[in-house]
Amino acid sequence: MTAARATRAWARRPSGRLTLPGVFLLALVAATAAAGALLVPAAIRAPRTVAVDATVPPTVAVPPPVPPSGVPTGGQPTGPLPTGGLPTGPLPGGGLPTGPAVGGRPSDALAGWAQQVGAKVGVPPTAMQAYGYAELVLAQTNRSCALSWTTLAAIGQVESGHGAANGARLGQDGKALPQIIGLPLDGRDGRMRIIDTDRGLLDQDTSFDRAIGPMQFIPTTWQEIGADADNDGVKDPHDLDDAALAAGNYLCKNNRNLSIPGDWWNAILSYNDVRRYAQDVYDTANRYGRASRT
């Protein structure tokens, strides 16, 4: 009480009336600084909302798969690399067949392996021959790519059901008939818009491009990457032998190593830059790899 009376008396003096507000102001500044020291770091450390995936708007349904679209522009889906990188059955030793086998397809040399593994994974033997042969070719021409038949088979399943889309049937020669031709790429229903580039020569459409064949190439991509895997002198996108090897060459572009998860995902997204599509390919390849080991 004595201290309080002394302080009150001092505050009534001229020096007290000038000093006391300054003391209160100093105390207020100190309190504000202390609060800031506690609250600001806490706000910085607080979790922030991650940006919504811009690949597919959250209120719009994911569009159906579209044909090859070039270099990937989106992020990478998460997840490990598909298992089952190599066929479980022995492949022909000593390299690739040097000439046409019985039936006219070099891949006929894999008929026994394709019959055995195809039954395990649920893929027609004719298609299995195409995928396995493409792996063998890439193992010699681009070994560092480490391409697996499981990846090609997964793309073939997702794109066309191994040459069975639109009522087509995969023949013993590896050709899908009637030819599988996708919807016009006219910008509707989530599809890309690509004005005709081949005058309808490959896709029978002189207005817009369409995806073609069991691996669903657009004409410009086929003209760049098309292959002749069956040695018949024709690069035919409707022939699964040719299309599977061309798809392998496409996936292996830019010095990719498909045994590295990041390169694998980037390769699939370069084929179709839709995250759900890439995940479907991953799931299918993983299923094929596991089933082939049973």
Residue pairs with C-beta under 8 A, 6 or more apart in sequence:
10 16
11 17
11 20
52 58
53 75
53 275
54 74
55 74
55 75
55 273
55 274
55 275
56 62
56 63
56 274
56 275
56 276
62 190
62 274
62 276
63 189
63 190
63 191
63 274
64 189
64 190
64 191
65 158
65 159
65 216
65 272
65 274
65 277
66 185
66 190
66 191
66 192
66 211
66 272
66 274
67 182
67 185
67 192
67 211
67 216
67 217
67 218
67 221
67 272
68 216
68 217
68 218
68 221
68 250
68 270
68 271
68 272
69 192
69 270
69 271
69 272
69 273
70 270
70 273
71 270
72 266
72 269
72 270
72 273
73 273
74 269
74 273
74 275
75 275
76 262
76 265
76 266
76 269
77 265
77 275
77 278
77 279
77 282
79 261
79 279
79 282
80 261
81 259
81 260
81 261
81 264
82 148
82 150
82 151
82 154
82 264
82 282
82 285
82 286
82 289
83 286
83 289
83 290
84 148
84 150
84 285
84 286
84 288
84 289
84 290
84 292
84 293
85 146
85 148
85 150
85 259
85 289
86 148
87 113
87 117
87 132
87 135
87 149
87 292
88 117
88 120
88 292
88 293
89 112
89 113
89 116
89 117
90 113
91 110
91 113
91 132
91 136
92 109
92 110
92 136
95 140
96 106
96 133
96 136
96 137
96 140
97 106
97 109
99 106
99 231
100 106
100 230
100 231
101 107
101 108
101 109
102 108
103 172
103 173
104 173
104 230
104 232
105 129
105 173
105 174
105 230
105 241
106 133
106 229
106 230
106 231
106 241
107 114
107 129
107 130
107 132
107 133
107 174
107 229
107 230
107 241
108 129
109 133
110 128
110 129
110 132
110 133
110 136
111 125
111 129
113 128
113 132
114 125
114 126
114 128
114 129
114 132
115 125
115 128
117 123
117 128
117 132
117 292
118 124
118 125
118 127
118 128
120 291
120 292
120 294
121 128
121 153
121 287
121 288
121 291
121 292
122 291
123 131
123 153
123 157
123 162
123 288
124 162
124 163
124 170
126 170
126 171
126 172
126 174
126 240
127 153
127 156
127 162
127 163
127 170
127 214
127 240
128 149
128 153
129 174
129 241
130 152
130 156
130 174
130 229
130 240
130 241
130 243
130 244
130 245
131 149
131 152
131 153
131 156
131 244
132 149
133 229
133 241
133 244
133 245
134 147
134 149
134 152
134 229
134 241
134 244
134 245
134 247
134 248
135 147
135 148
135 149
135 152
135 248
137 229
137 245
137 248
138 145
138 147
138 245
138 248
138 249
138 252
139 147
142 249
142 252
144 255
144 257
145 248
145 251
145 252
145 256
145 257
145 258
146 257
146 258
146 259
147 248
147 251
147 252
147 258
148 258
148 285
148 289
150 285
150 286
150 288
150 289
150 292
151 251
151 258
151 264
151 268
151 281
151 285
152 244
152 247
152 248
153 162
153 284
153 285
153 288
154 281
154 282
154 284
154 285
154 288
155 215
155 247
155 268
155 271
155 281
156 162
156 163
156 214
156 215
156 240
156 244
157 284
158 277
158 280
158 281
158 284
159 165
159 214
159 215
159 216
160 168
160 176
160 180
160 213
160 214
160 215
160 216
162 170
162 214
162 240
163 169
163 170
163 176
163 180
163 214
163 240
164 170
164 176
165 180
165 214
166 178
166 180
166 181
167 178
168 176
168 177
168 178
168 179
168 180
168 214
169 176
169 177
170 176
170 214
170 240
171 177
173 230
173 239
174 230
174 239
174 240
174 241
174 242
175 236
175 238
175 239
175 240
176 213
176 214
176 238
176 239
176 240
177 238
179 212
179 213
179 238
180 212
180 213
180 214
180 216
180 238
181 203
181 204
181 205
181 210
181 211
181 212
182 210
182 211
182 212
182 216
183 189
183 191
183 210
184 191
184 205
184 207
184 208
184 209
184 210
185 191
185 192
185 193
185 194
185 208
185 209
185 210
185 211
185 218
186 193
186 207
186 208
187 193
193 208
194 208
194 209
194 218
194 220
195 207
195 208
195 209
196 205
196 206
196 207
196 208
196 209
197 209
197 219
197 220
198 209
198 219
198 220
198 223
199 206
200 206
201 219
202 212
202 219
202 222
202 237
203 209
203 210
203 211
203 212
203 219
204 210
209 218
209 219
209 220
210 218
211 217
211 218
212 218
212 219
212 222
212 237
212 238
213 222
213 236
213 237
213 238
213 239
213 240
213 243
214 238
214 240
214 243
215 237
215 240
215 243
215 244
215 246
215 247
217 225
217 226
217 237
217 243
217 246
217 247
221 250
222 235
222 237
222 246
225 246
225 249
225 250
226 235
226 237
226 242
226 246
227 235
227 242
227 245
227 246
227 249
228 234
228 235
228 236
228 242
229 239
229 241
229 242
229 244
229 245
230 239
230 241
230 242
234 242
235 242
235 246
236 242
236 243
237 243
237 246
247 271
250 270
250 271
251 258
251 267
251 268
251 270
251 271
252 258
252 267
253 270
256 263
256 264
256 266
256 267
257 263
258 264
258 267
265 278
265 282
268 277
268 278
268 281
268 282
269 275
269 278
272 278
